[in-house]
Amino acid sequence: MDGKRKPLNASERENFNGKYPYYGATGIIDYVKEYLYSGKFILIGEDGAPFLDKTKSVAFLASGKFWVNNHCHVLKSNKQSIDDFIMYSLNKVDYSNYIKGSTREKLNQSDLANIILPLPLIIEQQKIANFLDEKSKIFDEAISKKEQLISKLELAKQSLISEVVTGKLKIVEQNSKLQTIKREKNELKPSGVEWLGDIPKDWKTLQIKHYGKFQSGDFIPAENINEKGKYPVFGGNGLRGFTDNFNLTGKYVLIGRQGALCGNINFTIEKSWVTEHAIVVYNKKNIDVDWLGLVLKIMNLNQYSVASAQPGLSIDNITKVRSILPTLTEQKQISKYLDEKLIYFDNTIEKTKQSITKLKEAKESLISQAVTGKIEVL
C-alpha cells in the first residue's frame, strides 16, 4: 500500500514541473509530470503538523492521478467501506494513543492499522458521507468568506498605515477629532527614496541611524525563562516568557534580529529583559516611540537580512537605510490617529477569527456525532 511513496526534492520537483498533484502530509505541495497513483484514495499525514494543529484534518481524499511523498500514508477502502466515510472517521480519532516520537510526532503504518473505526452498513456509510459532504461544504464556504474578510481587513489596515505614515494623507483636527484628508500634489515633493515615493514638502529624509541608538539586547540562559515571572522576556519574535530580572526600563521599539521573522517590530513594556536576538532602538527626544514603531514596520526590514542558514539583520546595514522625519508634533498626531483607527481593524479581525474558530468547532462536532451514530442521518 505504501511501497510506491517516493519523495522528490525541490530541484527534482522544479525539473518535474507538470499537471499531476504532488501530495505531502498536509495536502498538495507541488505539481509534477508523472504520477504514482490513479483513482480515489485516502491520504493521512504520517508526521508533524497534522497532529499538532487540532483544527486541521489529518486525513483527506485524493482523486485522479497523483504523486505522494513518504510523509503520507495511502489508504484504499475495501468493499465493506466507503472512502469518504473512512476519511471523516479518521479525522475524529484521538491520535495521542498512536503517535510516537519525542521530537516529532509520527504515525507508523503498524499503529495506523490498529486504529479501530465504527463501521455501519455500507448504505448507512453512504448516507453519512453524503450528509457530511453537504454540511462540510456549507461550513467551508462560510469559513472561506470570513478568511477573505480578514485578508481584506489586513490589506486595508496596512494601506492606511502606509498612506498616513508616509504623508500621503494629512491629519487634521475637525470637531475635536483627528481626521485625514488627501494631500494635494503641490504639497508633495519627490523623496528620492524608491519605497517612499512623494512625501510632504516640509518632511525630511535621513538614514534611520538618526532616529536613535540601535543596540542588541543581552544573553539570558533558556532555563531562566519561565511561563510566569516578574518581568517579560522579549526575543527576536516578541514575548518569549518571563524572568526575575530586567535589563531595560521604559517603552522602546524592538527589531527582531535573527530567524525567518527578523525585522518584525515589537515594543518593550515598563521593566523587561531583551535578549541578544532583538535590537533595541533608544530613540532620540525628537522621535515619538509609537510613530517610530509604525515607520519601521512599513519599511519591511526583513528584506535587508543576510541570507544564511540563520537569516539575520546587521545593525550597520539597516541603520544606513533612508526613511522620513516629520516634526515631533506630526509624529504624535500620526501615532494617536492610527492607534484609534487600528483598534477597529484589530477588534474586527479578532472577532472574525473567533467566529471562524466556532464554525470549525461546530463542523468537527457535527462530523463526530455523525460518524459515531450520535445523530441519525436520514
N, C-alpha and C positions, 0 to 999 in steps of 0.2 A: 504493500500500500504506500509506504513512504520511500521505497527504494529509488524512485526516479527523481526525488527532490535534489536540486542542484543549485548552489549559489553562483551568482555572477558578480564580479567586482565592478566598480564604477566604469573603468575603461572598457571592460568587456561589454557592458550594457550600452555604452555610447556607440561602440562599433556594431552592436547588435540591434540598433535602434529600428523599431518596426511597429506593427499593429497589434501584437498579442500582449495582453496584460501580464505583468511580472509581479507576483504577489509575495509579500513578506508577512510578518506576524500581525500587522495591523491593517493590511489591505494592499491596494495597488501602489507600487513604488516606482514603476517604470513601464515601458513598453518595448518588446523585443521582436525579432524577426522569426523566431521559431517557438514551438510550444512543446510542453511535456504531456499535458492532459487535454482531453477533449470530452465535453459532456458537462453534466451538472454534479458538483461535488461540494462537500462541506470542508471548509478550511478552519483550523483552530490554531491560534498562536501557541508557539512552543515555549517561549521565554519572554521575560522582561515586561514591557509596558502594558500588555493586555491584562496582566494580573495585578498591576499596581494601581491602575485607574479604574475604579469600580463603576464609573459612569459609561465606560466603553464596552462594546461587545467583545467577547473572547472569540466566539465562533461566527463565521459569516459564509455566505454562499458565493461560489464562483461558477459561472456558466460559459459554455463555448470552449474555445481553445485558449490555453494559458500556460504560463511557466510559474513554478513555485520554488522558492528557495528553501534552505534547510531550517528556517525559523518557523515553519508551518507544518502541522500535521494535515494530511489529506485523507478525508473520510468519504465513504460512499455507503448510503443506506442499502439494506437488503430488501427482500420482497415484503417483509413484515413492517417496514418503517418508511416514512416519508422524509426526504431531506429537510424540508422547511420546518417540520415539527421537531426533528432531532436538533436542528440548529437553534431553535428557540429554547429547547430544553437544556442544551449545553450552556447557554448563556445564563441559566439560573442555578448552575452548580456552584457550591461553595468549594473553591479550589484550594483552600488552605490545607485541606487534608491530603492533597495530591501533589502539590508543587514542592520541589526540593531545591536546595541551593542557598548558601549563606550570603553570597554577594549578588546573585542574580537568580530570581525565581525561574524554575524550569519544570515543565510538564513532560515527563518521559512517556514514551509510547506505551510501556507496560502499565504505568499508572493511569493513563488515559483509558486503556482497555478495561480497567477495573471499575470505572465510574458506572454507577447504576442509575438508569433513567426510567421514568414512568413510560409505559408503552401501552396505551389503549388500542382498541381495534383500529385497523387502518382507516376505516371510514370516519372514525372519530378524530384520528390524527389529521385527516384532510380538512375536516370542519374547523378544527382548532387553528390549523395553519392558515386557512383562508381568512378566518376571523382576525387573526393577529396580523396578517399581511395588510388587511384593510385598515385596522386600527393603527398599526405602526405608521402607515403612510400618512394618516391624519396627524399623528403626533410629530412625525418627522418634518412635515410641511410647516407646522406651527413653530417648531424649533428653528427651522431654517429661516423663517421670516424674522424671528427675533434676533438671530445671529446676524442677519443682514442689517437689521436696525442698529445693532451695536457697531458694526463696521461703519455705517453711515455717520453715527454719532461720533465715533473716534476720528473720522476724517474731518468732520465739521469742527470738532474741538481743536485738532491740530492746525486747521486752516485759520481759525480765529486767533489762536496764539501767534501764528506766524505773521498774520496781517497786522496785528496790534503791536507786537514786539518790534517788527521791522519798520513800523511807522506808516504803513500803507493806509491804516485807519488812525484817525486822530481822536483822542479822548477829550471830550468837553463836558462841562457840568451844566445840566439842564434840570430845573425844578429840584435842585438839591440831589440829583442823581447823576452818576457818571454815564455818559453815552458815547457812542462812536459815530464819526462821520468820515466819509472817504476824502482823503486829501486830494486837492486839485493838482494837475500836472505842474503848474507853476510854483507849487510849494515843495516840489521834489527836485533832487539832483542825482546824477549817477554816483553810486558809492565807490565804483572801482573794484568792488568785491563781487564776484560772479553770483554767489548764493544769495547775496543781499538785494541785488538789483538797485532800483532807485530808493533813496531814503530822504527824509526831511532835510531841507537846506541847512538848518541850524544844528543838525546832528553831526558828530564826529565819527571817523573810523580810526581804529587803532588795534594794535596787537593785544590779545587778551591778557598778556602778562601785566598790562597796565591796570587790570581790574584789582590786582592784589598779589599776595604771595601764594604760590602753589607749592604744596609740600605733602609728601606721603605721610600716612599715619605710622603707628608703631606695631611691632610684632606682639602677639599675645598667644600663648600656648592654647591649643584646642581644648585641653582639659580644664582651662579656666573659663570657658564659655558654657553657660548653662541655660536651661529653659527659663529659669527665674533668677533674679538677682537685683541689685540696687541700680545698676547703670546699663543702658543698652550698648551693644557692641555692633558697630557698623563696618561691613566689609565692602568688597567691590560691587556686590549686588544688593546692598541695603542691609537691613537688620539681620544679624546672624544669631543673636541671643543676648544673654545678659552676663554681667560680671560684677565683681565687688570693688573695682577701681575705675577711675576715669583718667583720660589724658587730654580732654578738651572741654571747655566750658563755653556755652553760648550757642547761637544758631549760625551754622556755616553751610555752604554748599559743598557737597562731596561728589567727586567724579570717580566712577569705577575705573580702576587702573589695569586689571587683569581679567582674562577669560573672554568667552564669546560675547558677553554683555558689557565689555569695557566701554566706557563713555557714557553709561547711564548716570542719571543725576538723582541725588538724594539730599536730604538735609539732616544735620545733627539736631538734637533737641536737648536743651539745658546741659547737664553733665553727661558725657558719654565717652566711650572708647572707640577710636577709629583705628583700624588695622592698616598694615602696610599695603593692603590691596586696594586702598582708596586714596584719592588725592583730596586734601583739604584746601579750599580756597579761602584764604584770610583776606576778605575784601577790604578795600580802602574805604575811607569815610564818605567819599563821594559816590559810592556804589551801594545800591539797595540790595540786600541779600536775596529777597524774593524775586526781584527783577533779574538778578544775576542767574538764578536757577533757571528762569524761563529762557533767557537768551542762550545759555549754554546748552539747554535741551534742544532747541531748534537748530543748533549748529551740527547736530549728529556727529559728535566727536569720535564715535566708533570708526568712522571712515579713515581716521588717521592712525589706527592701530598698526603695529608692526606684525606682519604675517610670520607666524612661527607655530610650534606645537602648542604653545600657550599664548594666544594673542595678548598684546599689552600696549599701553599708551606711554609714550615718553613725555615727561613734563616739558622738556626742552622743545619738542616738536609741536605740541598743542598750544603752547603759550605764544608761538610765533604766528598762529592763525589770526587773521584780522576779523574784527566784528565792529559793533556800533557802540556809541555812547551818547544818549540823550542827557538832559540835565537831571539832577537828582530828583527834582520835583516831578518831572515827567516819568522817571523810573517808578516812583512811588504810586503815581496815578495808574500806570500800566499794571503794576502788580496788584493794586487794590481792585481795579476793574476786573481783571481776569480772575482773581480769587473769587469774586462774587459770581461771575458767569460760569466758571468751571465747576462750581458746586452743582449747578443744574445738570451739566453733562454727566458728571461723576455719579450723581444720585440716580439719574435716569438709566445710565449704563448698569449700575449695581442692581437696581430693581429688575431690569430686563434679565440680567444674569440669574437672579433669584427665581424669576419666572421660568427660565429655561431649566433650572435645576428641578423645580417642581414638576414640570412637564416630563422630564426624563424619569423622575421617580414614579410618576403615575404610569408611564409607559411600562417600566420594569415591573411594577406591581401587577399590572394587568396581565403581562406575559406570564409572570409567576403563577398567578391564580388560574390562568387558562391551562397551562401545561401540567399543573398538578391536580386539576379537577376541582378546584375550589369554587369555580363558577361554571355553570352549564352553558355550552355554546350551542345555539340552535341552528 
